[in-house]
Amino acid sequence: MKAKTPNAIDAYVGERVRLRRKLLGMSQVSLSESLGITFQQLQKYEKGVNRIGASRLQRIAEVLGVPIGFFFDEEGAHTAGLQLSAETDEVAHFIASKEGLALTRAFIAIEDPNIRRKLLALARSLGSSQSVTDSHEGWERADETRG
């Protein structure tokens, strides 16, 4: 018997619930308790396996502090103060990741603004040197194929 594939819209809405929950630093247990459901049910919502009903989605929006439109399109994200272009969507997903949250919390814990600026400069330097390295490797491969 073939396993049921999640509906694309249900999966997208679930992904947006997860994204917002993680941006707020809220656990699945905490959100599920606020909603009066099990955390397993919330996991199914977030994966798109189970469809979220209208009244439940309304309650999720209230708890997460966003309009319902946030879960469906960029316009909803914009009204919540989170305009998600392709670039910012990538940033939002990183920040919602385990590494992103840890990095953000560690950075916020640094009280000295000079240290923050130096750390930011270091990160930018490492990021740009990685891009340059990647570009040079691509150039070297292109030279090898030509020559």
N, C-alpha and C positions, 0 to 999 in steps of 0.2 A: 504494500500500500504506500502510495506517494505521500510524503510529508507536505502539509499545507505551507505554501510560501506566503510570507507577510505581504499585505497590500502595500504598495509604494507610499501612499499617503499616510497610512497608519505608521509605517516605519519612520517617515519624515517627522510626523508629529511627535512620536516617541523620542526621536533623536533630539528634537528641540526641547522636550521636557527634561531629558537628561542633561543637555547643555546648560540650560538655565539653572537646574538644581546644582550642578557642579560649580557653575560660576558663583553661586551663592555660598558654596562650601557646605551644602546640606547633604546629609547621608540619605541613602534610600530608606533606611529605617525611620529617620526623622520625618521625611516627607510622607511615607506611607502611614505613619501614626497620625499625622495631621489630617490625612484623608480618610482614615478609618478602614484601611485595607492592609493586606499583608505586604511585606517587602517583595515577596515572590510575584505578587500581582503587579506591583510597580515595575519590576524587572520585565515582565511580559509586555506592559505598556511601552516601556522604553525601547524594547526590541521590535515593537510593532507586531508581535505575535497576537496580542489581544487589542481589539479596537477600544478606544476611550469614548465613552458616551458623552453627550453634550453636557449634562449636569456635572459629571465628574471632571470634564475638561474645564468647566467654569470654576469649580472648586480648586483645581490645580493652578489655574491662572491667578486666583486670589492668593493662594498660599505662596506662590512664587513671585507675586507682585508684578505681573505683566498682563497686558490685554490679551484676550483670546487670539487675536490676529497674529500675535507673536509666534504662535505654533504653526502658522500656515504660510506666511510669506515675508519678504523683506520689509514690506510696509509695516507689518506688525512689529518687526524687530526695530524699525526706525522709531515708532511711537514709544517703544520701551527704552529709547536712548541707545539702541544697539544697531546702528546701520551696518548691515552685513553685506558688503561687497565681496567679491571673490577673495580679496586680500584680507579683509577684516574677518571673514568667515574662517579663514585658515588660522588667524590669530586667536579667534574665540575658541576654536577647537583645541588649539595648543594649550591655551590657558585653562581649559576645562580638563585637560589630561592630568594624570598624576604628577608628571614632571613639571608641567606648567604651573600647577597649583603650588607645588613645593618651591619652585623657583620664585614665584610671585610672593609667597609668604616670607621666604628668606630675605628677599629684597626689601620688602616692607619693614622687616625687623631691623634693618640697618638704619640707625638714626642719624648718622653723620652724613650731611648732604654731599660733602666732598668725596667720601668713600662711594656713595651712590653714583656720582658722576664718573668716578674712575672705573667703577665696575661696568657701567654702561659703555664707556669708551672701550674697555677691554672686550666686552661682548661684541660691540660693533666691529672692532678690529679683527677678532676671531672669525666673525661671520663674513666679513669682506675678504679676508685672506683665504677662507674656505672656498668662496665663490671664485676667486682668482685661481686657486689651485685647481678647482674643477675645470675652469676654462682652459688653463694651460695643459691639463691632461688631455682635454679634447683636441687642442691644437696639435699636441705631440702625436696623438693617434692619427689625426688627419695628415700630418707630415709623413708618417710611416706608410700610410696607404698610398700616398702620392709618389714617394721616393724609392 
